[in-house]
Amino acid sequence: MANVGRPEAMPVPHDIEAEIYFLPPEHGGRSSPAFSGYRPQFYYEGHDWDAPHEYPDVEKVNPGEKVRAYLGFLSPQEHVGRVYPGMAFLVREGNRTVGYGVVKKILDLEKSAARAVQNK
């Protein structure tokens, strides 16, 4: 199960900014709120990728709410040139879709990717 996260969670890299809508439980979504540090999968092109979330405008996001989020990929080098503004994606916990998102901005993705490649 994805890490629910708490406000004291590790800082999330700001690879992209996205808008995410969390499904309510009656539509298959989470039954509890998500907090910064939440680590679901970012699903696109048929693959799940780990991407911790940070919610800069709210303490928590409840099911059925929309939120602005910063996402940091655990494998940023895999997403350069593939993730772009306007791109839709799913937020998943395992194979269960708990939300829908749209990439709003690419922020530090290239810097994160360069760091990841350098640290290998």
Secondary structure, DSSP 8 states (H G I E B T S, - for coil): --B---TTS-----SEEEEEEE--GGGT--SS-EETT-B-EEEETTEEEE--EE-SS-SEE-TT-EEEEEE--SSGGGTTTT--TT-EEEEEETTEEEEEEEEEEE-SHHHHHHHHHHT-
